[in-house]
Amino acid sequence: MPARHYLVRGRVQGVGYRYFALDAAERLGIKGYVRNLPTGDVEVHAEADEAALAAFKRVLEQGPRMARVTEVVENDLPLSGSYSSFVIRG
């Protein structure tokens, strides 16, 4: 099972983005976390199969109605296996 790190840029804080990501992750069976960064970006760590991760990235690129996503930077990560669910951090 692969793991990905996503850095979501744009107007993504104060618009419900973390809860939007949490809902999508739960629907897709993704484990990991989402959190706001001091830079104004949102960081996402996701672990799931390739199909779920591809669908999740499309959702992250869309964002909730009030968000304006300008970029999603994706990087492969080694699988940590330390997540039993998807959570909001910070």
N, CA, C and O atoms as a MOPAC input file, in Angstrom:
PM7 MOZYME 1SCF
protein

 N      0.85600 1    -1.18500 1     0.00000 1
 C      0.00000 1     0.00000 1     0.00000 1
 C      0.89600 1     1.24000 1     0.00000 1
 O      1.76600 1     1.37100 1     0.86100 1
 N      0.69600 1     2.13800 1    -0.94200 1
 C      1.51900 1     3.34300 1    -1.01000 1
 C      1.06600 1     4.43500 1    -0.03100 1
 O     -0.01900 1     4.38000 1     0.54700 1
 N      1.93800 1     5.41700 1     0.12300 1
 C      1.64100 1     6.58500 1     0.95700 1
 C      2.02100 1     7.83500 1     0.17200 1
 O      2.96200 1     7.82100 1    -0.62200 1
 N      1.28100 1     8.91000 1     0.40400 1
 C      1.54600 1    10.17500 1    -0.28800 1
 C      1.50000 1    11.33900 1     0.70000 1
 O      0.77900 1    11.31400 1     1.69800 1
 N      2.29200 1    12.35100 1     0.38500 1
 C      2.25400 1    13.62500 1     1.09200 1
 C      1.73800 1    14.64700 1     0.09000 1
 O      2.24100 1    14.73900 1    -1.03000 1
 N      0.73600 1    15.40900 1     0.49700 1
 C      0.18100 1    16.45800 1    -0.35100 1
 C      0.33500 1    17.79400 1     0.36500 1
 O      0.06900 1    17.90100 1     1.56200 1
 N      0.75700 1    18.79000 1    -0.36400 1
 C      0.79200 1    20.15700 1     0.13200 1
 C     -0.20700 1    20.93000 1    -0.71900 1
 O     -0.01600 1    21.09600 1    -1.92400 1
 N     -1.27100 1    21.39900 1    -0.08100 1
 C     -2.36600 1    22.05600 1    -0.79500 1
 C     -2.22800 1    23.55600 1    -0.59600 1
 O     -2.18300 1    24.04200 1     0.53400 1
 N     -2.16200 1    24.28600 1    -1.70900 1
 C     -1.96100 1    25.74100 1    -1.66200 1
 C     -3.16500 1    26.46900 1    -2.24400 1
 O     -3.92300 1    25.92700 1    -3.04800 1
 N     -3.31100 1    27.69800 1    -1.81400 1
 C     -4.40900 1    28.54400 1    -2.26200 1
 C     -5.15600 1    29.07600 1    -1.05000 1
 O     -4.58800 1    29.19400 1     0.03600 1
 N     -6.43500 1    29.39700 1    -1.23800 1
 C     -7.26800 1    29.80100 1    -0.09800 1
 C     -7.86400 1    28.52400 1     0.48300 1
 O     -8.95800 1    28.10000 1     0.10900 1
 N     -7.11700 1    27.92000 1     1.41000 1
 C     -7.49900 1    26.60400 1     1.92100 1
 C     -7.59900 1    26.56700 1     3.44100 1
 O     -7.86200 1    25.50900 1     4.01200 1
 N     -7.39700 1    27.69600 1     4.10500 1
 C     -7.60200 1    27.74700 1     5.54800 1
 C     -8.79000 1    28.65900 1     5.84600 1
 O     -8.99900 1    29.67100 1     5.17700 1
 N     -9.55500 1    28.28200 1     6.85600 1
 C    -10.73100 1    29.06500 1     7.22600 1
 C    -11.93500 1    28.82800 1     6.33500 1
 O    -12.89600 1    29.59700 1     6.36400 1
 N    -11.88700 1    27.75400 1     5.53700 1
 C    -12.98500 1    27.46400 1     4.60500 1
 C    -13.51600 1    26.04100 1     4.77100 1
 O    -14.28100 1    25.56400 1     3.93300 1
 N    -13.11600 1    25.36000 1     5.85000 1
 C    -13.58500 1    24.00100 1     6.09800 1
 C    -12.82000 1    22.93300 1     5.33400 1
 O    -13.30900 1    21.81500 1     5.16900 1
 N    -11.62200 1    23.27100 1     4.86700 1
 C    -10.86800 1    22.33000 1     4.03700 1
 C    -10.49500 1    21.05600 1     4.79100 1
 O    -10.60400 1    19.96700 1     4.22900 1
 N    -10.06000 1    21.15900 1     6.04200 1
 C     -9.65700 1    19.96700 1     6.79700 1
 C    -10.83100 1    19.00700 1     6.98500 1
 O    -10.65500 1    17.79300 1     6.87900 1
 N    -12.01800 1    19.52900 1     7.26100 1
 C    -13.19000 1    18.67100 1     7.44600 1
 C    -13.63400 1    18.06400 1     6.11300 1
 O    -14.10800 1    16.93000 1     6.06300 1
 N    -13.47500 1    18.82800 1     5.04800 1
 C    -13.74700 1    18.33700 1     3.70200 1
 C    -12.82300 1    17.16300 1     3.38200 1
 O    -13.27400 1    16.13900 1     2.86800 1
 N    -11.53300 1    17.30600 1     3.68400 1
 C    -10.55400 1    16.23700 1     3.44500 1
 C    -10.84500 1    15.02000 1     4.32100 1
 O    -10.73200 1    13.88400 1     3.86100 1
 N    -11.21900 1    15.25200 1     5.57600 1
 C    -11.55200 1    14.16500 1     6.49000 1
 C    -12.72500 1    13.35200 1     5.94400 1
 O    -12.67300 1    12.12200 1     5.92900 1
 N    -13.77000 1    14.02800 1     5.50000 1
 C    -14.94700 1    13.34300 1     4.95700 1
 C    -14.56700 1    12.50000 1     3.73800 1
 O    -14.97800 1    11.34500 1     3.62600 1
 N    -13.78700 1    13.07700 1     2.83300 1
 C    -13.37800 1    12.34900 1     1.62300 1
 C    -12.51000 1    11.14400 1     1.98100 1
 O    -12.68100 1    10.06200 1     1.41900 1
 N    -11.58500 1    11.33300 1     2.91000 1
 C    -10.69600 1    10.23700 1     3.31400 1
 C    -11.49400 1     9.08700 1     3.93000 1
 O    -11.22400 1     7.91900 1     3.65100 1
 N    -12.46200 1     9.41700 1     4.75500 1
 C    -13.27800 1     8.36700 1     5.37900 1
 C    -14.08400 1     7.61500 1     4.32700 1
 O    -14.21300 1     6.39300 1     4.40700 1
 N    -14.62300 1     8.32500 1     3.34900 1
 C    -15.39500 1     7.67000 1     2.27700 1
 C    -14.51600 1     6.76000 1     1.42300 1
 O    -14.97600 1     5.72500 1     0.94000 1
 N    -13.24000 1     7.14600 1     1.23300 1
 C    -12.34200 1     6.40100 1     0.36300 1
 C    -11.48800 1     5.36800 1     1.09800 1
 O    -10.71700 1     4.64400 1     0.46900 1
 N    -11.61700 1     5.29600 1     2.41600 1
 C    -10.85100 1     4.32400 1     3.18500 1
 C     -9.38500 1     4.68000 1     3.34200 1
 O     -8.53000 1     3.79600 1     3.40500 1
 N     -9.09200 1     5.97000 1     3.40500 1
 C     -7.71400 1     6.45200 1     3.51200 1
 C     -7.35600 1     6.68700 1     4.97000 1
 O     -8.17100 1     7.17400 1     5.75300 1
 N     -6.12800 1     6.33600 1     5.32100 1
 C     -5.61100 1     6.56500 1     6.66900 1
 C     -4.54800 1     7.64900 1     6.60900 1
 O     -3.86200 1     7.79900 1     5.59800 1
 N     -4.41100 1     8.41500 1     7.70600 1
 C     -3.40600 1     9.46800 1     7.74900 1
 C     -3.91500 1    10.67400 1     8.49800 1
 O     -4.63100 1    10.55400 1     9.49200 1
 N     -3.53000 1    11.86000 1     8.00000 1
 C     -3.94500 1    13.08600 1     8.69600 1
 C     -3.96800 1    14.27600 1     7.74600 1
 O     -3.41300 1    14.23900 1     6.64800 1
 N     -4.63000 1    15.32900 1     8.20600 1
 C     -4.64300 1    16.62200 1     7.53800 1
 C     -4.40700 1    17.67600 1     8.60700 1
 O     -4.89600 1    17.54500 1     9.72900 1
 N     -3.65400 1    18.72700 1     8.26300 1
 C     -3.43900 1    19.81200 1     9.22100 1
 C     -3.11500 1    21.11100 1     8.49700 1
 O     -2.58300 1    21.11300 1     7.38700 1
 N     -3.45400 1    22.22400 1     9.16400 1
 C     -3.08700 1    23.54000 1     8.67000 1
 C     -1.62300 1    23.80400 1     9.00600 1
 O     -1.13000 1    23.39500 1    10.05700 1
 N     -0.94000 1    24.49000 1     8.10300 1
 C      0.43700 1    24.90400 1     8.34000 1
 C      0.49600 1    26.41100 1     8.55900 1
 O     -0.37400 1    27.13400 1     8.07300 1
 N      1.49200 1    26.89400 1     9.27200 1
 C      1.61900 1    28.33800 1     9.51400 1
 C      1.76700 1    29.15100 1     8.22400 1
 O      1.51600 1    30.35600 1     8.22900 1
 N      2.16300 1    28.52200 1     7.13900 1
 C      2.34200 1    29.20400 1     5.85400 1
 C      1.02400 1    29.53000 1     5.16500 1
 O      1.00600 1    30.27400 1     4.18400 1
 N     -0.09200 1    28.97300 1     5.67300 1
 C     -1.39400 1    29.14200 1     5.02100 1
 C     -1.75800 1    27.95700 1     4.15000 1
 O     -2.87200 1    27.88500 1     3.63000 1
 N     -0.82400 1    27.02000 1     3.98300 1
 C     -1.08200 1    25.80700 1     3.21200 1
 C     -1.71400 1    24.75200 1     4.11300 1
 O     -1.76500 1    24.90800 1     5.33300 1
 N     -2.19200 1    23.67900 1     3.49400 1
 C     -2.70900 1    22.52400 1     4.22500 1
 C     -1.84300 1    21.32500 1     3.85500 1
 O     -1.55000 1    21.09900 1     2.68100 1
 N     -1.43500 1    20.55900 1     4.86700 1
 C     -0.62000 1    19.36900 1     4.67500 1
 C     -1.49200 1    18.13200 1     4.86600 1
 O     -2.30400 1    18.06600 1     5.78900 1
 N     -1.31100 1    17.14900 1     3.97600 1
 C     -2.07100 1    15.90700 1     4.05500 1
 C     -1.09900 1    14.74000 1     3.92300 1
 O     -0.25000 1    14.72200 1     3.03200 1
 N     -1.23400 1    13.77500 1     4.81500 1
 C     -0.51200 1    12.50400 1     4.71500 1
 C     -1.58200 1    11.44600 1     4.50900 1
 O     -2.51900 1    11.34100 1     5.30000 1
 N     -1.44100 1    10.65600 1     3.43700 1
 C     -2.47600 1     9.67700 1     3.10200 1
 C     -1.85500 1     8.33000 1     2.78100 1
 O     -0.85000 1     8.24800 1     2.07500 1
 N     -2.47500 1     7.25600 1     3.31400 1
 C     -2.05200 1     5.89000 1     3.04900 1
 C     -3.26700 1     5.09000 1     2.59700 1
 O     -4.26700 1     4.99800 1     3.30900 1
 N     -3.16300 1     4.50900 1     1.39500 1
 C     -4.26000 1     3.71000 1     0.82600 1
 C     -3.75800 1     3.07200 1    -0.45700 1
 O     -2.59000 1     3.22300 1    -0.81700 1
 N     -4.63500 1     2.36200 1    -1.14500 1
 C     -4.23600 1     1.79600 1    -2.43400 1
 C     -4.20000 1     2.89100 1    -3.49900 1
 O     -4.72900 1     3.98400 1    -3.29800 1
 N     -3.57600 1     2.58600 1    -4.62200 1
 C     -3.37100 1     3.58600 1    -5.68800 1
 C     -4.67500 1     4.21200 1    -6.17700 1
 O     -4.73700 1     5.42300 1    -6.39100 1
 N     -5.70700 1     3.40400 1    -6.35300 1
 C     -6.97800 1     3.92000 1    -6.86400 1
 C     -7.59200 1     4.92200 1    -5.88900 1
 O     -8.09000 1     5.96900 1    -6.30400 1
 N     -7.55800 1     4.60500 1    -4.59800 1
 C     -8.11200 1     5.51300 1    -3.59200 1
 C     -7.30500 1     6.79700 1    -3.52900 1
 O     -7.87800 1     7.87900 1    -3.40100 1
 N     -5.97100 1     6.69600 1    -3.61700 1
 C     -5.12800 1     7.89600 1    -3.57700 1
 C     -5.36200 1     8.78300 1    -4.79600 1
 O     -5.36400 1    10.00800 1    -4.67600 1
 N     -5.55800 1     8.18600 1    -5.95700 1
 C     -5.83800 1     8.97800 1    -7.16300 1
 C     -7.16600 1     9.71800 1    -7.02500 1
 O     -7.26100 1    10.89300 1    -7.38000 1
 N     -8.18300 1     9.04200 1    -6.51400 1
 C     -9.48300 1     9.68000 1    -6.29900 1
 C     -9.37400 1    10.77400 1    -5.24700 1
 O     -9.98000 1    11.83600 1    -5.38600 1
 N     -8.60200 1    10.51700 1    -4.19400 1
 C     -8.42300 1    11.48900 1    -3.11600 1
 C     -7.73600 1    12.74900 1    -3.63100 1
 O     -8.12900 1    13.85600 1    -3.26400 1
 N     -6.72400 1    12.59800 1    -4.47000 1
 C     -6.04100 1    13.77700 1    -5.01300 1
 C     -7.00800 1    14.63000 1    -5.83200 1
 O     -6.96900 1    15.85800 1    -5.75400 1
 N     -7.86300 1    13.99600 1    -6.60400 1
 C     -8.85000 1    14.77100 1    -7.38100 1
 C     -9.76700 1    15.56300 1    -6.46100 1
 O    -10.11700 1    16.70400 1    -6.76300 1
 N    -10.15800 1    14.96400 1    -5.33800 1
 C    -11.00000 1    15.65800 1    -4.36200 1
 C    -10.22900 1    16.82000 1    -3.73400 1
 O    -10.76900 1    17.91500 1    -3.58000 1
 N     -8.96800 1    16.58000 1    -3.37400 1
 C     -8.14700 1    17.64400 1    -2.77600 1
 C     -7.98400 1    18.82400 1    -3.73800 1
 O     -7.98400 1    19.97900 1    -3.31200 1
 N     -7.84800 1    18.53400 1    -5.02200 1
 C     -7.70200 1    19.59500 1    -6.02400 1
 C     -8.97100 1    20.42600 1    -6.15500 1
 O     -8.90600 1    21.61000 1    -6.48500 1
 N    -10.10700 1    19.82400 1    -5.90100 1
 C    -11.39100 1    20.54200 1    -5.98400 1
 C    -11.60000 1    21.39200 1    -4.73600 1
 O    -11.86500 1    22.59000 1    -4.83700 1
 N    -11.48400 1    20.78300 1    -3.56900 1
 C    -11.69900 1    21.48900 1    -2.30800 1
 C    -13.16600 1    21.79200 1    -2.06600 1
 O    -14.00300 1    21.59000 1    -2.94500 1
 N    -13.47500 1    22.28300 1    -0.86200 1
 C    -14.85700 1    22.67300 1    -0.56100 1
 C    -15.25600 1    23.92700 1    -1.33100 1
 O    -14.41500 1    24.59800 1    -1.92900 1
 N    -16.52100 1    24.22700 1    -1.30800 1
 C    -17.08900 1    25.32200 1    -2.10500 1
 C    -16.39700 1    26.66600 1    -1.89000 1
 O    -16.19600 1    27.41300 1    -2.84800 1
 N    -16.03300 1    26.98200 1    -0.66200 1
 C    -15.44300 1    28.30100 1    -0.36700 1
 C    -13.92600 1    28.34900 1    -0.59300 1
 O    -13.32800 1    29.42300 1    -0.52500 1
 N    -13.31200 1    27.21800 1    -0.85400 1
 C    -11.86000 1    27.17700 1    -1.06200 1
 C    -11.52000 1    27.55400 1    -2.50200 1
 O    -12.35800 1    27.49300 1    -3.40200 1
 N    -10.26700 1    27.94200 1    -2.68400 1
 C     -9.72500 1    28.16000 1    -4.02800 1
 C     -8.34700 1    27.50300 1    -4.05400 1
 O     -7.34900 1    28.11000 1    -3.66800 1
 N     -8.31000 1    26.26600 1    -4.51100 1
 C     -7.06200 1    25.51100 1    -4.56600 1
 C     -6.30200 1    25.94000 1    -5.81500 1
 O     -6.82600 1    25.87400 1    -6.92700 1
 N     -5.05600 1    26.38300 1    -5.61900 1
 C     -4.22800 1    26.79900 1    -6.75100 1
 C     -3.19800 1    25.74800 1    -7.13300 1
 O     -2.72100 1    25.71900 1    -8.26700 1
 N     -2.84900 1    24.87000 1    -6.16500 1
 C     -1.83000 1    23.85800 1    -6.44900 1
 C     -1.89900 1    22.74600 1    -5.40500 1
 O     -2.13900 1    23.00200 1    -4.22500 1
 N     -1.68600 1    21.51900 1    -5.85000 1
 C     -1.51900 1    20.37900 1    -4.95300 1
 C     -0.19200 1    19.72600 1    -5.32600 1
 O     -0.05700 1    19.13400 1    -6.39700 1
 N      0.78400 1    19.84000 1    -4.42900 1
 C      2.10600 1    19.24500 1    -4.64600 1
 C      2.08900 1    17.85600 1    -4.01200 1
 O      1.79200 1    17.70600 1    -2.82700 1
 N      2.41000 1    16.85200 1    -4.81000 1
 C      2.32000 1    15.45800 1    -4.36500 1
 C      3.71300 1    14.83900 1    -4.32500 1
 O      4.50300 1    15.00100 1    -5.25500 1
 N      4.00600 1    14.12500 1    -3.23100 1
 C      5.26300 1    13.40000 1    -3.10200 1
 C      4.99200 1    12.00900 1    -2.54500 1
 O      4.14300 1    11.83300 1    -1.67100 1
 N      5.72300 1    11.02500 1    -3.05800 1
 C      5.63400 1     9.66900 1    -2.52800 1
 C      6.32300 1     9.61200 1    -1.17100 1
 O      7.30900 1    10.30800 1    -0.92700 1
 N      5.78700 1     8.77600 1    -0.29900 1
 C      6.36200 1     8.55400 1     1.02700 1
 C      6.47100 1     7.06000 1     1.27900 1
 O      5.74400 1     6.27200 1     0.67400 1
 N      7.37600 1     6.66500 1     2.17000 1
 C      7.35500 1     5.26600 1     2.59600 1
 C      6.13000 1     5.03300 1     3.47400 1
 O      5.72700 1     5.90900 1     4.23800 1
 N      5.55800 1     3.87400 1     3.36200 1
 C      4.39100 1     3.53000 1     4.17600 1
 C      4.78900 1     3.45600 1     5.63900 1
 O      5.71500 1     2.72800 1     5.99400 1
 N      4.09700 1     4.20200 1     6.48800 1
 C      4.41700 1     4.17500 1     7.91900 1
 C      3.64700 1     3.07000 1     8.63100 1
 O      4.16500 1     2.44000 1     9.55300 1
 N      2.40200 1     2.83600 1     8.19700 1
 C      1.57600 1     1.82900 1     8.83500 1
 C      1.15600 1     2.18400 1    10.25100 1
 O      0.62100 1     1.34000 1    10.97000 1
 N      1.39200 1     3.42900 1    10.65900 1
 C      1.09400 1     3.82100 1    12.03400 1
 C     -0.27800 1     4.47000 1    12.19900 1
 O     -0.62200 1     4.90300 1    13.29900 1
 N     -1.05900 1     4.54300 1    11.13600 1
 C     -2.36900 1     5.18700 1    11.20400 1
 C     -3.47600 1     4.14200 1    11.12100 1
 O     -3.46000 1     3.26900 1    10.25300 1
 N     -4.43300 1     4.24400 1    12.03000 1
 C     -5.57200 1     3.32500 1    11.99800 1
 C     -6.82400 1     4.02300 1    11.45700 1
 O     -7.84700 1     3.37800 1    11.22800 1
 N     -6.74000 1     5.33700 1    11.25400 1
 C     -7.85900 1     6.11500 1    10.72300 1
 C     -7.28900 1     7.38600 1    10.10800 1
 O     -6.07200 1     7.54700 1    10.01300 1
 N     -8.16600 1     8.27700 1     9.69700 1
 C     -7.76500 1     9.58300 1     9.18700 1
 C     -8.19800 1    10.62300 1    10.20700 1
 O     -9.34600 1    10.61500 1    10.65100 1
 N     -7.29200 1    11.51600 1    10.58100 1
 C     -7.58200 1    12.47800 1    11.64400 1
 C     -7.18600 1    13.88600 1    11.23100 1
 O     -6.37400 1    14.08900 1    10.32800 1
 N     -7.78400 1    14.84900 1    11.91800 1
 C     -7.39500 1    16.25100 1    11.79800 1
 C     -6.39900 1    16.54500 1    12.90100 1
 O     -6.66100 1    16.27200 1    14.07200 1
 N     -5.26300 1    17.09900 1    12.52800 1
 C     -4.25500 1    17.51000 1    13.50300 1
 C     -4.19400 1    19.02700 1    13.51900 1
 O     -4.24500 1    19.67900 1    12.47600 1
 N     -4.08600 1    19.57200 1    14.71400 1
 C     -3.86900 1    21.01400 1    14.87100 1
 C     -4.81100 1    21.92000 1    14.19500 1
 O     -4.67400 1    23.13900 1    14.29500 1

